[in-house]
Amino acid sequence: MAFPTLRTPAGDVPADAARWNPQRPSAMPQHRYQPAHERVALPLTDRTWPSRRIGRAPLWVPVDLRDGNQALAEPMDTERKRRMFDLLVTMGFKEIEVGYPSASQTDFDFVRQLADSDDVPRDVTISVFTAARRDLIDRTIASVEGLPRTLVHLYTATAPTWRNVVLGRSRAEVHELIRDAATYLLRRAEERPGADIRFEFSPEVFNLTEPDFVLEVCNSLTARWEASPDRPVVHNLPATVEIATPNVYADQIEYMDRHLARRESVILSVHPHNDRGTGVACAELAVLAGAQRVEGCLFGNGERTGNVDLVTLALNLYAQGVNPMIDFSDIDAVREVVEYCNRLPVHPRHPYGGDLVHTAFSGTHQDAIAKGLVHHAKQAAELGVPAEEAPWAVPYLPIDPGDIGRTYEEVIRINSQSGKGGIAHLLRTHHGLDLPQALRPDFSRVVQQVTDATGQELTHQELFALFRTTYLTPALDGPVTLVSWTTKETAPGTHQFTCTVRIDGREHSCRGTGNGPLSALSEALRTVGFTIDILGFTEHSTTPGPGSPAVAYAECRVDGVTCWGVGGDTSVLTASVHAVMAAVNRCTRTTS
């Protein structure tokens, strides 16, 4: 196969490269791009955030209805917006950005619907977004009339490239534009006495803006909006376009945390995007650095590569023993609504929420998980608590899938990469079969042959059907079958087995004695030409309680060939006899 647009790197190996690393420079023009430290001042050198720990969740603010909605090829209509809003309220979000009412009639109408419906809980703050222009502020204030608690989110780009290329204004001119808009917004809010309206400011592209300029602007708005601990302002510092490793963003946030004026009257917020694929790390490190509030979207929808993913952030905290303060106990219900509203699928490998994230196909992973689940159940029993309340420590599963509404059926699935531990786990979990250790590799080879040949996954039902065909069916469907049989104990420790056996269509009567029913069966079959040694035998019930079906496993050597057979019946004796006959038939087929 040719790759006509690609050129194998052919430059000289760098002189300082290690001998084990022969990579050569490609012809891609990396000189066109500047590293972060050449684009923006990074003044923090005595950072303290690396030694901190996150002990409580920040205030989560979903922006699915505004920032996420703006990134959709088909923006939400009112019905989809309302469904998303109701989901967010149900999950426990207490501040929700619902739209950009001055930019879209649909957004304006949706905000008005919320205001007129009287359905917004009294403890939920509705956030609306506006650019720093008087006419847009007027439209925004008109949209929120009647809402119980409102946050008006004012934004302007402040980074040099945006000032120079987009706005065509100097630092001083941009600051004056923002201050004028903030003053006008305050005046419009004051015209509505009794309305609970607070303010938020975002210096868009904060992470590429000079730190002293951001401080200058934010501090002036803190004073202009008369912030107090009872009515704090939100200063939201977006990584609008990721430009550096997450530690750089954390340094920028810690610098602001230390130097913002009237800090007790400021809620320090972050709004990371995911251009470098590190939005989650940026948010987590920003919280370590002093951020108290995080804006993002469920499952990370957003412009370009997306907004930071609130599902991953919150459940990452949960996996560390921190209450996420949001209900994710039915992750599939959350995902269903989000996919419906966004008309975008959630990736099957999406952390926590994807179809495959709790699923192991690899044999070594399956074996570790299966053993971990058994150990977890044992530990719960020893502690005297339900399994869902016991401390969680299962290999490869950072959280219990049951905590977010998933079933264990999804955890281990069988394909050509699977191993004996996973196969045994599914048969035990779904069909009550506790395969002997020595039988597991035998059946694993059977499964491998099927999955290699088909290239497809086996469900647990298909797995059991293959097991039944391989080990159970030969007892009654083979060249050697019992037409009738009886057994009795003729003396202490002596058993007699009498039977009529059909061999290749011909019936024979035979009898044998032994120290147990199975050894007597072996002796009876010896009289018609079969030399049988029972090498291993075990049996168990498949469900708790009296009357449970029994299953028996017999490993037999028949005329030098060793095979496993399995029998099932409500009678343990009958199940045992069937297990031996299944092994005999499997061995006979092997030699014929």
C-alpha positions as CSV (number, residue, x, y, z in Angstrom):
1,M,0.0,0.0,0.0
2,A,1.4,3.4,-1.0
3,F,1.1,6.6,1.2
4,P,1.9,9.2,-1.4
5,T,1.5,12.3,0.8
6,L,3.8,10.9,3.6
7,R,7.5,11.3,3.6
8,T,9.6,9.0,5.8
9,P,11.7,11.2,8.2
10,A,15.2,11.3,6.7
11,G,17.0,14.0,8.6
12,D,20.1,13.4,10.6
13,V,19.7,11.7,14.0
14,P,20.2,14.5,16.5
15,A,23.7,14.5,17.9
16,D,22.5,14.4,21.5
17,A,20.1,11.5,20.9
18,A,20.5,8.3,22.9
19,R,21.9,5.3,20.9
20,W,18.6,3.4,21.5
21,N,16.6,6.2,19.9
22,P,17.2,6.4,16.1
23,Q,14.2,8.7,15.3
24,R,15.0,11.3,12.7
25,P,13.4,14.8,12.2
26,S,10.5,14.9,9.9
27,A,10.0,17.5,7.2
28,M,7.0,19.1,9.0
29,P,7.6,22.8,9.6
30,Q,7.6,23.0,13.4
31,H,9.5,26.3,13.2
32,R,6.1,28.0,12.4
33,Y,4.9,27.5,16.0
34,Q,6.0,29.2,19.2
35,P,6.2,27.4,22.6
36,A,4.0,28.8,25.3
37,H,6.8,30.5,27.2
38,E,7.6,32.6,24.2
39,R,3.9,33.6,23.7
40,V,2.9,34.6,27.3
41,A,4.7,35.5,30.5
42,L,4.7,32.7,33.1
43,P,5.6,34.5,36.3
44,L,5.1,31.8,38.9
45,T,8.2,30.0,40.1
46,D,7.4,29.1,43.7
47,R,4.3,27.0,42.9
48,T,2.6,25.1,45.7
49,W,-0.2,23.3,43.8
50,P,1.8,20.1,43.2
51,S,1.7,19.2,46.9
52,R,-2.0,19.8,47.4
53,R,-4.8,17.3,47.3
54,I,-8.4,17.7,46.2
55,G,-10.7,16.9,49.1
56,R,-14.0,18.3,47.8
57,A,-15.7,18.8,44.5
58,P,-15.7,22.3,43.0
59,L,-18.9,23.9,41.9
60,W,-19.7,22.2,38.6
61,V,-21.3,24.5,36.0
62,P,-22.5,22.7,32.8
63,V,-22.4,24.8,29.7
64,D,-24.0,22.2,27.4
65,L,-26.9,24.5,26.6
66,R,-24.6,27.4,25.5
67,D,-21.1,26.6,24.7
68,G,-21.8,22.9,23.9
69,N,-24.9,23.9,21.9
70,Q,-22.9,26.4,19.8
71,A,-20.6,23.5,18.7
72,L,-23.4,21.4,17.3
73,A,-24.0,21.0,13.6
74,E,-27.7,21.0,14.4
75,P,-28.2,23.2,17.5
76,M,-30.9,22.1,20.0
77,D,-34.4,23.2,19.5
78,T,-36.5,24.2,22.6
79,E,-37.7,20.6,23.3
80,R,-34.2,19.2,23.3
81,K,-32.9,22.2,25.4
82,R,-35.6,21.6,27.9
83,R,-34.8,17.9,28.1
84,M,-31.2,18.7,28.7
85,F,-32.0,21.3,31.3
86,D,-34.3,18.9,33.2
87,L,-31.5,16.3,33.2
88,L,-29.0,18.7,34.6
89,V,-31.4,19.8,37.4
90,T,-32.2,16.1,38.2
91,M,-28.5,15.3,38.4
92,G,-28.0,18.0,41.0
93,F,-26.3,20.9,39.2
94,K,-27.0,24.1,41.0
95,E,-25.7,26.6,38.4
96,I,-26.5,26.0,34.8
97,E,-25.5,28.2,31.8
98,V,-28.6,28.0,29.6
99,G,-27.9,30.1,26.6
100,Y,-26.7,33.2,24.7
101,P,-30.0,35.0,24.5
102,S,-28.7,38.0,22.6
103,A,-27.2,35.8,19.8
104,S,-30.2,33.6,19.0
105,Q,-34.0,33.9,19.1
106,T,-34.1,30.2,20.1
107,D,-31.9,30.9,23.1
108,F,-33.9,34.0,24.1
109,D,-37.2,32.1,23.9
110,F,-35.8,29.2,25.9
111,V,-34.7,31.6,28.7
112,R,-38.1,33.2,28.7
113,Q,-39.7,29.8,28.8
114,L,-37.8,29.0,32.0
115,A,-38.7,32.3,33.5
116,D,-42.4,32.0,32.6
117,S,-42.7,28.3,33.6
118,D,-41.8,28.8,37.3
119,D,-40.2,25.4,37.1
120,V,-36.7,26.5,38.0
121,P,-35.8,25.3,41.6
122,R,-35.2,28.2,44.0
123,D,-31.6,27.0,44.7
124,V,-30.6,26.8,41.0
125,T,-28.9,29.8,39.4
126,I,-29.5,30.4,35.7
127,S,-26.5,31.7,33.9
128,V,-26.7,33.6,30.6
129,F,-23.9,34.6,28.3
130,T,-23.3,38.0,26.6
131,A,-20.6,39.9,24.9
132,A,-19.5,43.3,26.3
133,R,-21.8,45.4,24.2
134,R,-24.7,47.5,25.5
135,D,-27.3,46.4,23.0
136,L,-26.5,42.7,23.7
137,I,-26.6,43.4,27.4
138,D,-30.1,44.9,27.0
139,R,-31.3,41.9,25.2
140,T,-29.8,39.6,27.9
141,I,-31.3,41.5,30.8
142,A,-34.7,41.3,29.1
143,S,-34.4,37.6,28.8
144,V,-33.9,36.9,32.5
145,E,-36.8,39.0,33.8
146,G,-38.6,36.9,36.5
147,L,-36.0,34.3,37.1
148,P,-35.3,33.7,40.8
149,R,-31.5,33.6,40.7
150,T,-29.4,34.8,37.7
151,L,-25.7,35.1,36.8
152,V,-24.9,37.3,33.8
153,H,-21.7,36.1,32.2
154,L,-19.9,38.9,30.4
155,Y,-16.9,38.1,28.1
156,T,-14.3,39.8,25.9
157,A,-11.2,38.4,24.3
158,T,-8.1,39.9,26.0
159,A,-5.1,38.1,24.5
160,P,-2.7,40.1,22.2
161,T,-3.5,38.3,19.0
162,W,-7.3,38.7,19.6
163,R,-6.8,42.4,20.6
164,N,-4.7,43.1,17.5
165,V,-6.4,41.0,14.9
166,V,-10.0,40.6,16.0
167,L,-10.8,43.8,18.0
168,G,-8.1,46.2,16.6
169,R,-7.7,47.8,20.0
170,S,-4.9,48.4,22.5
171,R,-4.7,47.1,26.0
172,A,-6.1,50.3,27.4
173,E,-8.9,50.4,24.9
174,V,-9.9,46.8,25.6
175,H,-9.9,47.5,29.3
176,E,-12.1,50.6,28.8
177,L,-14.5,48.6,26.6
178,I,-14.9,45.9,29.4
179,R,-15.2,48.5,32.2
180,D,-17.9,50.4,30.3
181,A,-19.9,47.2,29.6
182,A,-19.5,46.1,33.3
183,T,-20.8,49.5,34.4
184,Y,-23.7,49.4,32.1
185,L,-24.6,45.8,33.1
186,L,-24.5,46.9,36.8
187,R,-26.8,49.8,36.1
188,R,-29.3,47.6,34.2
189,A,-29.4,45.1,37.1
190,E,-29.9,47.9,39.6
191,E,-33.0,48.9,37.6
192,R,-34.6,45.6,38.8
193,P,-34.7,46.0,42.6
194,G,-35.3,42.7,44.3
195,A,-33.9,40.7,41.4
196,D,-31.1,38.3,42.5
197,I,-28.5,39.1,39.7
198,R,-24.8,38.4,40.1
199,F,-22.0,38.8,37.6
200,E,-19.3,36.8,35.9
201,F,-16.5,37.9,33.7
202,S,-14.4,35.8,31.3
203,P,-11.2,37.3,29.8
204,E,-11.5,35.0,26.8
205,V,-8.2,33.3,25.9
206,F,-6.9,34.0,29.4
207,N,-4.1,31.5,29.0
208,L,-2.6,33.6,26.3
209,T,-3.1,37.0,28.0
210,E,-0.5,38.8,30.0
211,P,-1.0,38.0,33.7
212,D,-0.7,41.6,34.8
213,F,-3.4,42.7,32.3
214,V,-5.8,40.0,33.5
215,L,-5.3,41.1,37.1
216,E,-5.8,44.7,36.1
217,V,-9.1,44.0,34.4
218,C,-10.5,41.5,36.9
219,N,-9.6,43.6,39.9
220,S,-11.3,46.6,38.3
221,L,-14.5,44.6,37.8
222,T,-14.4,43.2,41.3
223,A,-14.5,46.8,42.6
224,R,-17.0,48.1,39.9
225,W,-19.5,45.3,40.7
226,E,-19.1,46.0,44.4
227,A,-18.2,42.3,45.2
228,S,-18.6,41.1,48.7
229,P,-18.3,37.7,50.4
230,D,-22.2,37.6,50.4
231,R,-22.4,38.6,46.7
232,P,-19.1,37.4,45.1
233,V,-18.3,37.9,41.5
234,V,-17.1,35.0,39.3
235,H,-13.8,35.5,37.5
236,N,-13.7,32.7,34.9
237,L,-10.3,32.1,33.4
238,P,-10.6,30.1,30.2
239,A,-8.1,28.0,28.4
240,T,-10.1,28.9,25.3
241,V,-7.5,27.3,23.1
242,E,-5.0,24.9,24.9
243,I,-1.5,26.0,24.2
244,A,0.7,24.3,26.8
245,T,1.0,21.4,29.2
246,P,-1.5,21.4,32.0
247,N,1.1,22.4,34.6
248,V,1.5,25.8,32.8
249,Y,-2.3,26.4,33.2
250,A,-2.1,25.4,36.9
251,D,0.8,27.9,37.4
252,Q,-1.3,30.6,35.7
253,I,-4.3,29.8,38.0
254,E,-2.2,29.8,41.2
255,Y,-0.7,33.2,40.2
256,M,-4.3,34.6,39.9
257,D,-5.4,32.9,43.1
258,R,-2.6,34.6,45.0
259,H,-2.9,38.1,43.5
260,L,-6.6,38.7,42.9
261,A,-7.8,41.6,45.0
262,R,-10.6,41.0,47.5
263,R,-10.0,37.3,47.1
264,E,-12.8,36.4,49.6
265,S,-15.3,38.2,47.3
266,V,-14.2,36.3,44.2
267,I,-15.1,32.8,42.9
268,L,-12.2,31.7,40.9
269,S,-13.5,29.7,37.9
270,V,-11.9,27.8,35.0
271,H,-13.2,26.9,31.6
272,P,-10.7,24.5,29.9
273,H,-11.0,23.4,26.3
274,N,-9.4,20.2,25.0
275,D,-7.3,21.3,21.9
276,R,-4.3,19.4,23.2
277,G,-6.3,16.5,24.6
278,T,-5.5,17.5,28.2
279,G,-8.6,19.4,29.2
280,V,-9.4,17.1,32.1
281,A,-5.8,17.4,33.4
282,C,-5.9,21.2,33.1
283,A,-9.1,21.3,35.1
284,E,-7.8,19.0,37.9
285,L,-4.5,20.8,38.2
286,A,-6.4,24.2,38.2
287,V,-8.5,23.0,41.1
288,L,-5.3,22.1,42.9
289,A,-4.1,25.6,42.1
290,G,-7.1,27.3,43.7
291,A,-10.0,27.2,41.2
292,Q,-13.3,26.8,43.0
293,R,-15.6,26.4,40.0
294,V,-15.3,24.5,36.8
295,E,-17.3,25.0,33.6
296,G,-17.6,22.2,31.1
297,C,-20.0,19.8,29.2
298,L,-21.3,16.4,29.9
299,F,-19.1,13.9,27.9
300,G,-16.9,16.8,26.7
301,N,-18.9,18.1,23.7
302,G,-17.8,21.5,22.6
303,E,-16.0,23.5,19.9
304,R,-13.1,21.9,18.1
305,T,-12.0,19.0,20.3
306,G,-14.5,19.9,23.0
307,N,-15.0,21.5,26.4
308,V,-13.7,19.8,29.4
309,D,-15.6,16.7,30.3
310,L,-17.6,17.0,33.5
311,V,-18.5,13.3,33.7
312,T,-14.8,12.3,33.7
313,L,-13.9,15.1,36.1
314,A,-16.6,14.3,38.6
315,L,-16.1,10.5,38.5
316,N,-12.4,10.9,38.7
317,L,-13.0,12.5,42.1
318,Y,-15.4,9.7,43.0
319,A,-12.7,7.1,42.3
320,Q,-10.6,9.0,44.9
321,G,-13.2,8.7,47.6
322,V,-14.5,12.3,47.1
323,N,-18.3,12.8,46.7
324,P,-18.8,14.3,43.3
325,M,-21.9,16.2,44.5
326,I,-23.7,15.2,41.3
327,D,-25.7,12.0,40.7
328,F,-24.2,9.6,38.1
329,S,-25.8,6.5,39.5
330,D,-27.5,5.7,36.1
331,I,-24.8,6.7,33.6
332,D,-26.6,5.1,30.7
333,A,-29.7,7.3,31.3
334,V,-27.5,10.4,31.4
335,R,-25.8,9.3,28.2
336,E,-29.1,8.6,26.5
337,V,-30.4,12.1,27.1
338,V,-27.1,13.7,26.0
339,E,-26.9,11.7,22.8
340,Y,-30.5,12.6,22.0
341,C,-30.0,16.3,22.7
342,N,-26.7,16.6,21.0
343,R,-27.4,14.1,18.2
344,L,-23.8,12.9,18.7
345,P,-22.8,9.5,19.9
346,V,-20.7,9.0,23.0
347,H,-17.5,7.1,22.1
348,P,-17.6,3.4,23.3
349,R,-14.2,4.0,25.0
350,H,-15.3,7.3,26.7
351,P,-14.1,7.2,30.4
352,Y,-16.8,5.8,32.6
353,G,-19.7,6.4,30.2
354,G,-18.7,4.4,27.1
355,D,-20.2,1.0,26.3
356,L,-16.8,-0.8,26.5
357,V,-15.0,1.1,29.4
358,H,-15.7,-1.6,32.0
359,T,-15.3,-4.5,29.6
360,A,-12.3,-6.8,29.4
361,F,-11.6,-9.0,26.4
362,S,-7.9,-9.8,27.3
363,G,-7.5,-13.1,29.0
364,T,-5.1,-11.8,31.7
365,H,-7.4,-8.9,32.5
366,Q,-10.4,-11.2,32.7
367,D,-8.7,-13.6,35.0
368,A,-7.6,-10.8,37.3
369,I,-11.1,-9.2,37.3
370,A,-12.8,-12.5,37.9
371,K,-10.6,-13.3,40.9
372,G,-11.0,-9.7,42.1
373,L,-14.8,-10.0,42.1
374,V,-14.7,-13.3,44.0
375,H,-12.4,-11.8,46.6
376,H,-14.6,-8.7,46.8
377,A,-17.7,-10.9,47.6
378,K,-15.7,-12.8,50.2
379,Q,-14.5,-9.7,51.8
380,A,-18.0,-8.2,51.9
381,A,-19.3,-11.4,53.6
382,E,-16.5,-11.3,56.2
383,L,-17.3,-7.6,57.0
384,G,-21.0,-8.5,57.2
385,V,-22.0,-5.8,54.6
386,P,-23.7,-6.0,51.2
387,A,-21.2,-6.3,48.3
388,E,-22.3,-2.9,47.0
389,E,-21.2,-1.3,50.3
390,A,-17.8,-3.0,50.8
391,P,-14.5,-1.2,50.0
392,W,-13.7,-1.6,46.4
393,A,-10.4,-3.0,45.2
394,V,-10.9,-5.0,42.0
395,P,-8.1,-5.2,39.4
396,Y,-8.6,-3.1,36.3
397,L,-11.9,-1.5,37.5
398,P,-11.2,1.8,39.2
399,I,-14.8,2.0,40.4
400,D,-17.6,-0.5,40.8
401,P,-19.6,-0.5,37.6
402,G,-22.7,-1.1,39.7
403,D,-22.3,2.4,41.3
404,I,-23.1,4.0,38.0
405,G,-25.8,1.6,37.0
406,R,-23.8,-0.9,35.0
407,T,-24.1,-4.6,35.3
408,Y,-21.3,-7.2,35.7
409,E,-22.5,-8.8,32.5
410,E,-20.7,-6.0,30.6
411,V,-17.4,-6.5,32.5
412,I,-16.1,-9.7,30.9
413,R,-16.9,-10.5,27.3
414,I,-15.5,-13.2,25.1
415,N,-13.6,-13.0,21.8
416,S,-10.4,-14.4,20.3
417,Q,-8.3,-12.4,22.9
418,S,-10.1,-13.9,25.9
419,G,-8.8,-16.4,28.4
420,K,-9.9,-19.2,30.6
421,G,-10.5,-17.0,33.6
422,G,-13.0,-14.8,31.8
423,I,-14.8,-17.8,30.3
424,A,-15.1,-19.5,33.7
425,H,-16.4,-16.2,35.2
426,L,-19.2,-15.9,32.7
427,L,-20.3,-19.5,33.0
428,R,-20.3,-19.2,36.8
429,T,-22.1,-15.8,36.9
430,H,-24.8,-16.5,34.3
431,H,-25.2,-20.3,34.4
432,G,-24.0,-21.5,37.8
433,L,-21.1,-23.6,36.5
434,D,-18.0,-23.6,38.6
435,L,-15.5,-25.2,36.1
436,P,-12.6,-27.2,37.7
437,Q,-9.3,-25.5,37.2
438,A,-8.1,-28.3,35.0
439,L,-11.1,-28.1,32.7
440,R,-10.7,-24.4,32.0
441,P,-7.8,-24.5,29.6
442,D,-9.5,-27.3,27.7
443,F,-12.7,-25.3,27.1
444,S,-10.6,-22.2,26.4
445,R,-9.1,-23.9,23.5
446,V,-12.5,-24.8,22.1
447,V,-13.6,-21.2,22.5
448,Q,-10.5,-20.0,20.8
449,Q,-11.1,-22.2,17.8
450,V,-14.6,-20.7,17.3
451,T,-13.7,-17.1,17.9
452,D,-10.6,-17.3,15.7
453,A,-12.7,-18.9,12.9
454,T,-15.5,-16.4,13.1
455,G,-13.7,-13.3,14.3
456,Q,-16.7,-12.5,16.4
457,E,-17.6,-12.1,20.1
458,L,-19.5,-14.8,22.0
459,T,-22.4,-13.8,24.3
460,H,-22.7,-15.7,27.5
461,Q,-25.7,-17.6,26.0
462,E,-23.6,-18.6,23.0
463,L,-20.7,-19.6,25.3
464,F,-23.0,-21.9,27.3
465,A,-24.4,-23.4,24.2
466,L,-20.9,-24.2,23.0
467,F,-20.1,-25.7,26.4
468,R,-23.2,-27.8,26.4
469,T,-22.5,-29.1,22.9
470,T,-18.9,-29.9,23.7
471,Y,-19.2,-31.5,27.2
472,L,-22.9,-32.3,28.1
473,T,-24.5,-33.5,24.8
474,P,-22.1,-36.4,24.2
475,A,-23.5,-38.2,27.2
476,L,-26.7,-38.9,25.4
477,D,-25.6,-38.5,21.8
478,G,-22.6,-40.5,21.0
479,P,-21.4,-44.0,19.8
480,V,-21.7,-45.3,23.4
481,T,-25.0,-44.7,25.2
482,L,-26.7,-46.2,28.2
483,V,-30.2,-47.5,27.3
484,S,-31.0,-48.3,31.0
485,W,-29.0,-48.7,34.2
486,T,-29.3,-49.4,37.9
487,T,-26.9,-49.3,40.7
488,K,-26.9,-50.5,44.3
489,E,-24.7,-51.1,47.2
490,T,-24.4,-54.8,47.7
491,A,-22.1,-54.6,50.7
492,P,-20.5,-51.9,52.7
493,G,-18.1,-50.2,50.3
494,T,-19.1,-52.4,47.4
495,H,-21.3,-51.1,44.6
496,Q,-22.8,-52.9,41.6
497,F,-23.7,-51.2,38.3
498,T,-26.0,-53.0,35.9
499,C,-26.7,-51.6,32.5
500,T,-27.7,-52.0,28.9
501,V,-25.4,-50.1,26.7
502,R,-25.8,-49.4,23.0
503,I,-22.5,-49.3,21.0
504,D,-22.7,-48.3,17.4
505,G,-26.4,-49.3,17.3
506,R,-26.0,-52.7,19.0
507,E,-27.1,-53.3,22.6
508,H,-25.1,-55.2,25.2
509,S,-25.9,-56.1,28.7
510,C,-23.1,-55.7,31.2
511,R,-22.4,-55.5,34.9
512,G,-19.5,-54.3,37.1
513,T,-18.6,-53.8,40.7
514,G,-16.4,-51.2,42.4
515,N,-15.9,-49.2,45.6
516,G,-18.4,-46.6,44.3
517,P,-21.1,-46.2,41.5
518,L,-18.6,-44.7,39.0
519,S,-15.9,-47.2,39.5
520,A,-18.6,-49.9,39.1
521,L,-19.7,-48.2,35.8
522,S,-16.1,-48.3,34.6
523,E,-15.9,-52.0,35.3
524,A,-19.2,-52.6,33.5
525,L,-17.9,-50.8,30.4
526,R,-14.6,-52.7,30.6
527,T,-16.6,-55.9,29.9
528,V,-17.6,-54.5,26.5
529,G,-14.1,-53.4,25.5
530,F,-13.4,-50.0,27.2
531,T,-10.5,-49.4,29.5
532,I,-11.5,-46.4,31.7
533,D,-9.6,-44.6,34.4
534,I,-11.4,-41.7,36.2
535,L,-8.6,-39.2,36.8
536,G,-10.6,-36.4,38.4
537,F,-14.2,-35.9,39.5
538,T,-16.1,-33.0,41.1
539,E,-19.7,-31.9,41.4
540,H,-21.8,-29.0,42.8
541,S,-25.3,-27.6,42.7
542,T,-25.9,-24.8,40.3
543,T,-28.3,-22.7,42.5
544,P,-28.8,-22.5,46.3
545,G,-31.4,-24.4,48.1
546,P,-32.9,-27.9,48.0
547,G,-33.9,-29.3,44.6
548,S,-31.1,-27.4,42.8
549,P,-29.9,-29.0,39.6
550,A,-26.5,-30.7,40.0
551,V,-23.6,-30.6,37.6
552,A,-20.7,-33.1,37.6
553,Y,-17.4,-33.0,35.9
554,A,-15.3,-36.1,35.1
555,E,-11.9,-36.3,33.6
556,C,-11.4,-39.8,32.2
557,R,-8.7,-41.7,30.3
558,V,-10.2,-44.1,27.8
559,D,-7.9,-46.4,26.0
560,G,-5.0,-44.0,26.5
561,V,-7.0,-40.8,25.5
562,T,-7.9,-38.2,28.1
563,C,-11.1,-36.2,27.9
564,W,-13.5,-34.2,30.1
565,G,-17.2,-34.9,30.3
566,V,-19.9,-33.0,32.1
567,G,-23.4,-34.2,33.2
568,G,-26.3,-32.3,34.6
569,D,-29.4,-33.5,36.4
570,T,-31.5,-33.0,39.5
571,S,-29.9,-36.2,40.7
572,V,-26.3,-36.0,41.6
573,L,-25.8,-39.7,40.8
574,T,-27.4,-39.3,37.3
575,A,-25.3,-36.2,36.7
576,S,-22.2,-38.1,37.6
577,V,-23.0,-41.1,35.3
578,H,-23.7,-38.7,32.4
579,A,-20.4,-37.0,33.0
580,V,-18.5,-40.2,32.7
581,M,-20.4,-41.2,29.6
582,A,-19.8,-37.8,28.0
583,A,-16.1,-38.3,28.6
584,V,-16.2,-41.8,27.1
585,N,-17.9,-40.6,24.0
586,R,-15.6,-37.6,23.5
587,C,-12.5,-39.9,23.9
588,T,-14.1,-42.5,21.5
589,R,-14.7,-39.8,18.9
590,T,-11.1,-38.6,19.2
591,T,-9.7,-42.1,18.5
592,S,-12.2,-43.0,15.7
